[in-house]
Amino acid sequence: MWKTAELAAAVLKSGLASHPTVAVPFALRFGGNDEGIYAHGPFQLLEFRANGDGSYVHNTSVVAATGRGAVPFMLGFAATQAIGNASRRSRAANLAQQRWQPIDRGTVAVSNYGFYMHTPATVMAWQWQHINLAELTGPGQLRIQGQSERGPINWILESDWAELIFVFWASVRNPTSPQFVTRTWLPQDWLTKAFIWSQSNPSVPNSGFKSLYDGLHH
C-alpha cells in the first residue's frame, strides 16, 4: 500500500515518469516507449456465474419383486429412489445459483496505459479505455466491467495491486469517481498506521511520510 500511495501521489502531481519501472517477460502493447510497468504480482480472477443450469437426471427405474418380502422391498426401493432424486434436484438447484467463483490466476502487471494478466495459458492485455467501470469492493478486491473481444465482462480482480489499478484507471477514465476523489481507495486508518510505521522504521527518511501525505492531498 505504501508503494501504491507513492505512485498515486505521483499520478496526482504528474510525476509518474520519475519512478522506476519493472521488467516483465512479455511485450507491452499500448504506449510504445512511453509505457512502463510499475507493479507486478499475483492475482486471482473471479466471475459471477453458475456451474449448472438447474437440470438433473431423474431416476425413474422400476424393479419387480415377488414373494413374501416383495412389498417391503419395493417400498424401500421407492423411498431410496425418491431420496436420490431429491438429492440430485437439490444439488442441481445449488449449482444453478450464481456466485463469485475463481476462473483464473497468475500474475498481474500494472502499466500507465493498462494492465496485463499473465496466466499459464496466455497474456491478457487490458487498456484503460476498455474498462467502463472499476470500484473497490474491499481491500485488494477490484470489481471491473468492460468490453472484451468476446463480449462484456464482469469480474472481481483480487491482488495486492488492485488499489493501484483503480487509481491509474480512475485518473484516466473517471477522475470524478467518489472513491478516487475522497481517497476512500485507501483502507480505513491507513494513513495513521503508515505514519506510525514510518516513525518506527529507520529505513524511511524523516520526510518520507510528509512527502507522501502532501502528494495524496495535492
Backbone as a ProteinNet text record, in pm:
[ID]
protein_1_A
[PRIMARY]
MWKTAELAAAVLKSGLASHPTVAVPFALRFGGNDEGIYAHGPFQLLEFRANGDGSYVHNTSVVAATGRGAVPFMLGFAATQAIGNASRRSRAANLAQQRWQPIDRGTVAVSNYGFYMHTPATVMAWQWQHINLAELTGPGQLRIQGQSERGPINWILESDWAELIFVFWASVRNPTSPQFVTRTWLPQDWLTKAFIWSQSNPSVPNSGFKSLYDGLHH
[TERTIARY]
82.3	0	86.1	203.5	293	335	373.2	412.5	295.3	176.9	58.2	33.8	46	24.7	128.7	253.2	357.3	324.9	283.1	250.6	124.9	27.5	-92.5	-57	30.9	75.3	146.9	226	297.1	199.3	93.1	-8.9	-75.1	-109.1	-175.9	-86.5	44.5	138.8	203.4	153.2	208.2	358.1	397.4	538.9	569.1	483.2	499.8	627.3	669.2	785.5	913.1	918.9	1040	1051.2	948.5	950.5	1006.1	1079.1	1136.7	1029.7	1058.2	965.9	1016.6	931.7	959.7	967.1	1063.4	1076	978.9	917.7	826.7	867.2	827.1	873.5	792.2	697.1	615.9	622.3	588.3	594.2	475.3	500.9	393.2	326.2	197.8	119.2	63.3	66.5	-18.1	54.3	157.4	211.9	349.1	398	531.3	637	729.6	837.8	789.9	667.5	614	551.2	532.5	466.3	568.2	533.1	619.2	536.3	590.9	524.7	573	477.3	511.3	486.4	419.6	396.9	365.4	401	387.7	370	261.5	239.9	124.8	99.2	-3	-144.4	-233.3	-374.9	-460.4	-585.8	-689.5	-808.9	-869.3	-981	-1108.7	-1215.4	-1344.4	-1450.2	-1545.8	-1655.9	-1787.4	-1892.2	-2024.6	-2094.6	-2102.5	-2151.1	-2210.2	-2279.5	-2332.8	-2259.7	-2252	-2186.4	-2283.1	-2412.4	-2510.9	-2632.7	-2727	-2848.4	-2973.3	-2954.9	-3069.2	-3124.2	-3075.4	-3126.4	-3054.8	-3121.2	-3062	-3133.6	-3073.5	-3132.2	-3222.5	-3351.2	-3449.8	-3454.4	-3427.8	-3424.4	-3566.9	-3610.2	-3746	-3740.4	-3630.6	-3617.1	-3718.6	-3759.7	-3861.6	-3804.7	-3833.9	-3794	-3918.8	-3912.5	-4023.4	-3972.9	-4050.5	-4012.3	-4132.9	-4106.2	-4213.9	-4180.4	-4278.2	-4255.3	-4302.3	-4278.2	-4330	-4269	-4146.2	-4081.6	-4089.6	-4172.6	-4174.5	-4223.6	-4331.7	-4389.6	-4294.4	-4239.1	-4143	-4021.6	-3974.5	-3858.4	-3888.9	-4005.2	-4039.4	-4064.9	-4125.6	-4146.1	-4011.7	-3918.4	-3785.6	-3712.2	-3724.9	-3660.6	-3716.4	-3849	-3912.9	-3866.8	-3856.4	-3811.7	-3668	-3581.9	-3441.8	-3430.4	-3512.2	-3512.7	-3556.8	-3658.2	-3708	-3602.6	-3532.3	-3425.4	-3314.7	-3278.8	-3175	-3214.5	-3340	-3387.1	-3389.8	-3431.9	-3435.7	-3296	-3199.5	-3061	-3005.9	-3033.3	-2987.3	-3053.9	-3182.8	-3255.3	-3197.7	-3170.2	-3114	-2975	-2891.9	-2757.3	-2764.1	-2854	-2867.4	-2911.8	-3005	-3052	-2939.8	-2857.5	-2745.3	-2643.8	-2615.5	-2519.9	-2572.9	-2704.5	-2763.1	-2758.3	-2725.6	-2717.7	-2589.5	-2604	-2487.3	-2413	-2281	-2196.4	-2059.7	-1982.3	-1846.4	-1758.7	-1701.7	-1621.9	-1488.7	-1379.5	-1249.1	-1251.9	-1196.7	-1189.3	-1046.6	-955.4	-818.3	-727.5	-597.1	-497.9	-364.4	-276	-144.9	-79.7	-14.3	46.4	-10.5	-31.3	-83.1	27.2	39.3	138	62.7	94.9	21.1	107.8	57.4	129.4	51.2	111	42.6	-62.8	-70.4	-168.8	-274.1	-253.1	-347	-285.2	-338.6	-279.8	-281.7	-193.6	-176	-192.7	-270.6	-285.5	-212.7	-105.3	-19.6	-55.2	-113.1	-153.4	-70.7	-77.9	-5	-45.5	-165.9	-214.5	-191.3	-193.9	-190.4	-154.4	-143.4	-129.4	-249.7	-332.5	-449.9	-416.5	-433.2	-398.3	-524.8	-531.8	-648.5	-605.2	-645.7	-620.4	-729	-695.2	-792.3	-921.7	-912.8	-1031.3	-1130.2	-1084	-1171.6	-1246.2	-1207.9	-1273.9	-1372.2	-1500.9	-1604.5	-1635.5	-1615.5	-1642.6	-1535.4	-1489.6	-1396.2	-1428.7	-1445.4	-1472.5	-1416.8	-1359.8	-1304.1	-1416.9	-1423	-1525.8	-1471	-1341.4	-1275.1	-1125.3	-1046.5	-900.6	-851.1	-779.7	-725.2	-827.7	-948.2	-1053.8	-1109.5	-1097.7	-1144.4	-1245.5	-1367.1	-1467.4	-1451.8	-1447.1	-1430.7	-1535.9	-1589	-1679.5	-1624.2	-1630.2	-1574.7	-1617.2	-1550.8	-1583.8	-1461.8	-1473.5	-1364.8	-1396.2	-1304.5	-1326.7	-1439.9	-1468.5	-1573.7	-1703.6	-1706.7	-1827.9	-1802	-1908.2	-1891.7	-1837.1	-1762.2	-1708.3	-1752	-1765.3	-1798.8	-1717	-1604.6	-1507.8	-1476.3	-1419	-1350.6	-1205.6	-1115.6	-972.2	-919	-864.5	-806.5	-654.7	-594.5	-450	-405.4	-278.7	-220.8	-216.9	-228.5	-219.9	-356.4	-463.5	-598.5	-618.6	-571.4	-588.4	-510.2	-391.9	-311.9	-380.9	-435.4	-508.8	-624.1	-696.3	-807.4	-760.1	-653.5	-603.9	-561.6	-485.9	-442	-562.7	-658.3	-776.5	-857.9	-885.1	-968.3	-904	-771.4	-703.8	-719.1	-740.6	-755.1	-902.3	-983.2	-1119.3	-1226.2	-1203.2	-1309.6	-1252.1	-1191.7	-1129	-1227.6	-1358	-1457.6	-1516.8	-1460.2	-1506.9	-1503.7	-1613	-1614.5	-1501	-1469.3	-1360.8	-1226.3	-1209.7	-1084.3	-1074.5	-1181.3	-1180	-1164.6	-1234.4	-1232	-1121	-1043.8	-932.9	-979.6	-1105.4	-1151.9	-1097.7	-1017.6	-947.7	-839.9	-798.8	-706.1	-783.9	-734.4	-802.5	-820	-924.6	-954	-836.8	-802.6	-694	-555.5	-545.2	-414.4	-310.9	-348.4	-252.9	-199.9	-287	-242.1	-142.5	-175.3	-85.4	45.8	37.8	158.6	249.1	189.1	269.2	342.7	270.6	333	444.8	418.9	520.5	642.9	621.1	734.4	820.3	756.4	831.6	914.9	873.1	943.3	1034.6	1037.4	1118.9	1234.7	1356	1470	1502.3	1448.2	1478.4	1397.3	1296.9	1213.3	1268.2	1302.1	1351.9	1250.2	1300	1210.5	1105.7	1142.3	1049.5	958.6	977.9	905.6	755.6	705.4	561.2	502	571.2	518.7	505.5	605.9	600.7	484	465.3	355.9	220.7	206.4	82.4	49.2	149.9	127.8	91.1	153.1	123.4	-18.5	-68.6	-204.3	-309.3	-269.4	-363	-337.3	-278.6	-248.5	-377.2
-120.1	0	125.6	121	237.4	265.8	161.9	179.1	232.8	179.1	227.6	374.3	413.1	552.7	643.9	598.2	677.9	700.2	594.7	606.4	690.7	679.4	761.9	909.2	940.7	1078.9	1128.7	1041	1078.7	1106.5	1025.5	1047.6	1183.1	1216.1	1342.8	1462.4	1443.5	1553.3	1543.6	1450.5	1427.6	1397.7	1320.3	1288.5	1141.4	1067.2	921.9	881.6	961.2	925	913.6	974.9	970.6	842.3	759.1	635.4	520.2	429	315.7	220.1	152.5	54.5	-86.4	-183.4	-324.3	-399.9	-491.3	-572.9	-690.6	-722.6	-836.7	-920.2	-1048.2	-1135.6	-1126.9	-1035.9	-1025.4	-883	-869.4	-738.4	-652.6	-522.5	-428.8	-385.7	-350.3	-333.3	-193	-106.7	11.4	143.9	176	310.9	326.1	224	233.6	260.1	349.7	380	454.6	507.3	580.5	489.4	361.1	269.4	200.6	188.5	117.8	41.7	-66.6	-145.4	-94.9	-60.5	-2.5	-97.6	-208.6	-307.7	-441.7	-550.1	-684.1	-780.7	-859.8	-953.6	-1048.3	-1143.3	-1246.2	-1187.1	-1257.4	-1220.7	-1345.7	-1330.6	-1430.3	-1357.8	-1419.5	-1357.7	-1433.6	-1359.8	-1419	-1367.4	-1454.1	-1416.8	-1455.3	-1372.6	-1400.4	-1497.5	-1621.8	-1724.2	-1841.5	-1929.4	-2053.3	-2170.9	-2281.2	-2401.2	-2498.1	-2464	-2552	-2473.8	-2544	-2477.8	-2522.4	-2598.2	-2643.6	-2779	-2836.2	-2965.2	-3080.1	-3194.2	-3314.7	-3435.8	-3553.1	-3676.5	-3737.3	-3746.8	-3803.3	-3954.7	-4024.8	-4171.4	-4226.1	-4290.5	-4349	-4500.6	-4563	-4707.6	-4783.3	-4898.4	-4980.5	-5120	-5176.4	-5314.7	-5395.5	-5522	-5612.3	-5717.2	-5742.1	-5842.7	-5930.2	-6054.7	-6147.1	-6214.1	-6277.7	-6349.6	-6270	-6329.3	-6271.7	-6135.6	-6110.6	-5982.8	-5881.1	-5907	-5819.7	-5679.7	-5669	-5536.7	-5449.4	-5498.2	-5413.7	-5374.5	-5469.1	-5437.7	-5325.9	-5334.3	-5234.5	-5098.4	-5098.9	-4971.9	-4909.7	-4994	-4943.9	-4890.8	-4960.7	-4915.3	-4780.1	-4763.5	-4637.6	-4522.7	-4550	-4444.4	-4403.8	-4502.9	-4473.4	-4394.7	-4434.3	-4365	-4219	-4197.1	-4060.4	-3974.7	-4033.7	-3959.4	-3923.3	-4018	-3991.5	-3881.3	-3883.9	-3779.8	-3643.2	-3639.3	-3513.3	-3456.5	-3546.1	-3501.6	-3445.1	-3512.4	-3463.6	-3330.7	-3318.3	-3193.8	-3078.1	-3106.2	-3002.3	-2960.4	-3056.9	-3025.2	-2945.4	-2982.7	-2909.5	-2765.7	-2746.9	-2612	-2527.9	-2590.3	-2518	-2477.2	-2566.9	-2536.1	-2427	-2409.9	-2309	-2169.3	-2159.8	-2029.2	-1956.8	-1832.1	-1754.5	-1703.1	-1708.3	-1658.9	-1622.9	-1547.2	-1513.1	-1636.7	-1680.7	-1802.6	-1778.7	-1836.5	-1822.7	-1884.7	-1810.3	-1863.2	-1862.2	-1789.7	-1785.6	-1727.4	-1748.8	-1692	-1682.7	-1599.7	-1580.2	-1458	-1376.4	-1252.1	-1135.6	-1023.9	-904.1	-799	-730.7	-624.4	-495.6	-389.9	-264.2	-160.9	-109.2	-5.6	124.7	230	358.8	363.9	259	254.2	146.6	57.1	-51.1	-155.8	-277.2	-385	-514.8	-604.8	-732	-845	-946.2	-1065.3	-1180.5	-1221.8	-1326.8	-1458.8	-1551.5	-1681.3	-1790.7	-1915.8	-2023.7	-2042.2	-1993.5	-2016	-1898.6	-1774.6	-1658.9	-1531.4	-1421.7	-1288	-1206.8	-1164.2	-1083.3	-937	-853.7	-711.8	-627.3	-538.1	-452.5	-306.1	-232.2	-89.1	-18.8	96.7	166	194.8	222.1	256	140.1	17.6	-98.6	-126.9	-59.4	-77.7	37	3.1	104.9	138.3	43.3	62.7	-6.2	61.4	-0.1	54.1	-35.9	5.5	-98.7	-50	-139.7	-191	-323.7	-385.9	-429.2	-413.4	-448.6	-438	-450.5	-444.7	-549.1	-502.7	-595.5	-656.8	-598.8	-653.6	-542.3	-559.3	-459.4	-521.7	-467.1	-511.4	-429.8	-499.4	-431.6	-480.9	-387.1	-418.8	-353.2	-425.6	-371.1	-451.2	-424.3	-488.4	-561.6	-692	-772.2	-809.4	-877.6	-923	-1025.7	-1091.1	-1192.6	-1140.3	-1012.2	-955.4	-890.4	-847.8	-778.4	-870.9	-814.1	-890.2	-823.5	-904.6	-858.4	-942.8	-889.6	-965.4	-897	-974.1	-919.9	-965.5	-869.1	-897.3	-886.3	-995.4	-997.2	-991.2	-886.1	-868	-761.2	-769.1	-661.7	-530	-537.8	-417.5	-373.2	-422.8	-382.9	-232.1	-177	-33.4	49.7	2.4	75.1	74.2	-39.6	-46.6	52.7	59.2	153	297.2	333.9	471.9	509.5	422.3	451.4	463.7	370.1	373.5	500.8	532	648.5	778.4	788.4	911.3	938.1	829.6	843.1	845.3	751.2	732.5	800.2	812.7	864.9	942.3	1058.4	1135.7	1189.7	1184.5	1228	1110.8	991.3	875.8	907.5	883	913.6	847.2	721.4	653.1	718.5	775.3	841	979.8	1057.6	1195.7	1200.7	1112.8	1115.5	1028.8	964.7	878.1	761	718.9	601.5	472.7	483.9	365	321.4	412.5	375.3	306.1	195.6	130.9	227.9	209.4	297.8	302.4	423	448.3	413.1	389	350.5	462	585.9	696.2	705.9	684.1	687	574.9	455.1	340.8	361.2	421.3	445.7	546.9	648.3	746.7	680.7	598.8	529	437.4	364.9	275	353	465.8	544.4	600.1	631.3	685.1	578.9	453.4	345.3	265.2	301.2	226.9	315.4	282.1	367.9	376.4	283.3	286.3	392.7	449.9	552.7	690.1	773.8	908.7	988.5	1082.8	1162.4	1235.8	1271.4	1345.7	1254.5	1121.4	1025.9	1034.3	1031.3	1033	1167.9	1277	1409	1426	1379.9	1389.4	1306.4	1188.9	1102.3	1166.5	1218.8	1282.2	1403.2	1488	1608.6	1570.8	1464.7	1422.1	1372.5	1299.5	1247.5	1355.2	1467.2	1577.8	1693.4	1660.1	1761.5	1824
0	0	0	65	62	-82.4	-154.9	-294.5	-376.8	-353.9	-424.7	-393.7	-266.5	-227.6	-292.4	-298.7	-364.6	-511.7	-579.5	-721.1	-742.6	-651.2	-661.2	-646.5	-550.7	-533.4	-657.8	-718.7	-841.8	-955.1	-964.3	-1067	-1047.2	-922.2	-893.5	-923.7	-913.6	-938.7	-1077.1	-1160.4	-1295.3	-1289.6	-1190	-1174.5	-1183.9	-1253.3	-1259.9	-1332.4	-1429.7	-1511.4	-1429.6	-1312.5	-1230.3	-1149.2	-1148.6	-1070.3	-1153.7	-1091	-1165	-1214.6	-1322.7	-1378.8	-1352.2	-1379.9	-1352.5	-1484.1	-1497	-1617.6	-1612.4	-1725.9	-1737	-1859	-1863.3	-1971.2	-2099.8	-2109.3	-2230	-2285.4	-2412.9	-2479.2	-2439.8	-2421.3	-2391.3	-2521.3	-2514.1	-2636.2	-2658.2	-2559	-2568.6	-2594.8	-2519.9	-2524.7	-2585	-2652.8	-2710.8	-2604.8	-2635.9	-2541.7	-2418.1	-2423.9	-2308.7	-2204.8	-2239.7	-2147.4	-2058.1	-1929.8	-1835.2	-1734.1	-1681.4	-1577.3	-1440.8	-1354.6	-1224.9	-1108	-1133.5	-1027.8	-1092.1	-1021.1	-1077.4	-961.4	-961.3	-851.7	-879.8	-789.6	-812	-816.9	-886.5	-888	-894.5	-855.1	-878.1	-939.3	-1041.3	-1111.7	-1079.9	-1043.6	-1012.8	-1110.6	-1142.3	-1230.7	-1164.5	-1186	-1131.2	-1225.2	-1184.6	-1275.5	-1197.8	-1272.2	-1216.5	-1278.7	-1203.5	-1255	-1321.6	-1321.6	-1383.3	-1426.3	-1492.1	-1540.1	-1465.6	-1358	-1278.5	-1319.4	-1429.2	-1476	-1406	-1398.4	-1341.1	-1400.6	-1384.9	-1437.2	-1331.4	-1362.2	-1269.8	-1288.6	-1181.6	-1187.9	-1182.2	-1290	-1295.5	-1314	-1278	-1297.4	-1212.4	-1261.5	-1195.6	-1172.9	-1055.2	-1028.8	-995	-1021.7	-988.4	-891.2	-789.3	-689.5	-658.4	-628.1	-594.5	-463	-407.9	-284.7	-163.7	-43.9	78	109.4	72.4	103.6	-8.8	-108.5	-226	-193.5	-115.7	-88.8	-7.3	105.7	179.3	95.7	13.8	-70.3	-168.1	-234.2	-334.1	-269.9	-148.6	-78.2	-41.2	4.1	39	-82.7	-195.6	-319.1	-362.1	-355.7	-396.3	-306.9	-175.7	-84	-112.9	-135.3	-167.1	-296.6	-394.3	-523.3	-506.8	-424.8	-402.1	-333.9	-236.3	-167.4	-264.7	-350.5	-450.4	-546.5	-592.9	-684.2	-615.1	-488.4	-413.9	-396.9	-370.7	-353.9	-484.2	-596	-726	-761.2	-729.1	-756.9	-674.1	-547.2	-459.9	-506.2	-544.8	-592.4	-722.1	-812.1	-938.5	-913.7	-818.8	-786.8	-727.8	-644.1	-584.2	-690.3	-785.4	-892	-985.6	-990.7	-1078.8	-1017.6	-888.2	-823.2	-866.7	-909.8	-950	-827.1	-834.2	-724.2	-782.5	-705	-748.4	-735.2	-846.9	-848.7	-919.2	-867.7	-934.1	-1072.8	-1169.9	-1306.6	-1360.8	-1296.4	-1346.4	-1239.7	-1256.8	-1166.2	-1238.4	-1184.2	-1245.5	-1185.6	-1269.1	-1221.9	-1301.9	-1231.6	-1296.4	-1300	-1412.7	-1430.6	-1462.7	-1387.8	-1398.9	-1469.6	-1581.5	-1654.6	-1649.4	-1701.4	-1706.1	-1816.3	-1901.4	-2009.4	-1989.5	-1895.2	-1872.8	-1781.6	-1787.1	-1706.9	-1786.5	-1746.9	-1815.8	-1714.5	-1751.6	-1668	-1736.7	-1674.1	-1729.7	-1661.1	-1737.4	-1684.4	-1750.8	-1703.2	-1770.2	-1916.3	-1954.4	-2090.3	-2184.5	-2130.7	-2219.8	-2143.8	-2219.3	-2161.2	-2207.8	-2113	-2144.1	-2117.8	-2219.2	-2208.9	-2204	-2105.8	-2089.1	-2084.8	-2185.8	-2188	-2107.2	-2047.5	-1962.6	-2038.3	-2166.8	-2245.5	-2255.6	-2231.5	-2241.9	-2111.7	-2004.8	-1875.3	-1854.6	-1842.2	-1827.4	-1682	-1593.7	-1450.9	-1369.6	-1265.7	-1170.5	-1032.1	-937.2	-799.9	-703.3	-595.8	-494.8	-406.6	-392	-308.6	-173.8	-153.8	-29.4	-49.3	57.8	42.5	-56.6	-159.6	-258.2	-349.6	-359.6	-446	-533.7	-664.5	-759.4	-854.6	-853.6	-949.4	-1076.8	-1188.9	-1316.9	-1415.5	-1491.5	-1600.8	-1726.6	-1835.6	-1958.9	-2079.9	-2189	-2315.8	-2369	-2384.6	-2439.4	-2583.7	-2648.8	-2785.3	-2792.1	-2679.7	-2675.9	-2617.1	-2580.8	-2524.5	-2389.8	-2319.8	-2191.9	-2083.8	-1990.2	-1875.5	-1746	-1643.3	-1508.8	-1411.9	-1365.8	-1288.3	-1155.9	-1065.7	-948.4	-956.1	-953.7	-956.5	-814.5	-762.8	-628.6	-640.3	-584.5	-595	-496.3	-454.5	-373.3	-449.8	-583	-666.4	-717.8	-657.7	-700.2	-683.5	-570.9	-546.9	-648.7	-687.1	-785.7	-922.4	-961.1	-1087.9	-1085.4	-972.3	-962.5	-977.8	-908.4	-913.5	-1055	-1120.2	-1256.9	-1350.3	-1338	-1424.1	-1400.1	-1273.4	-1241.3	-1287.6	-1277.2	-1317.8	-1467	-1544.8	-1689.9	-1732.1	-1679.5	-1729	-1644.3	-1514	-1428.3	-1309.6	-1336.2	-1226.9	-1124.9	-1152.6	-1054.5	-976.5	-992	-915.4	-765.9	-692.2	-548.7	-472.3	-504.8	-434.5	-462.6	-582	-618.1	-555.5	-565.7	-516.5	-364.8	-293.7	-146.5	-87.7	-172.6	-131	-44.6	-61.8	12.1	-47.7	-156.4	-206.5	-108.1	-21	86.5	197.9	252.9	365.4	481.7	557.4	669.5	767.8	809.9	905.9	851.3	719.7	667.5	685.4	661.1	673.8	816.4	914.2	1054.4	1080.2	1034.7	1053.5	978	858	779.9	850.1	912.9	986.1	1102.7	1179.6	1294	1244.4	1135.2	1079.6	1034	967.9	916.9	1029.9	1143.7	1257	1327.7	1316.8	1386.1	1294.3	1166.2	1070.1	1024.1	1064.2	1032.4	883.8	803.1	659.7	585.2	651.5	588.7	624.7	526.5	555.8	637	717.2	800.1	717.4	595.3	511.2	429.3	444.9	359.9	374.8	498.1	516.5	479.8	516.3	483.9	333.2	260.4	114.3	60	117.6	74.3	105.1	225.3	267.3	179.3	159.1	77.5	-66.1	-118.3	-254.3	-269.9	-169.4	-175.8	-154	-94.1	-69.8	-166.3	-279.8	-381.8	-435.3
[MASK]
++++++++++++++++++++++++++++++++++++++++++++++++++++++++++++++++++++++++++++++++++++++++++++++++++++++++++++++++++++++++++++++++++++++++++++++++++++++++++++++++++++++++++++++++++++++++++++++++++++++++++++++++++++++++++

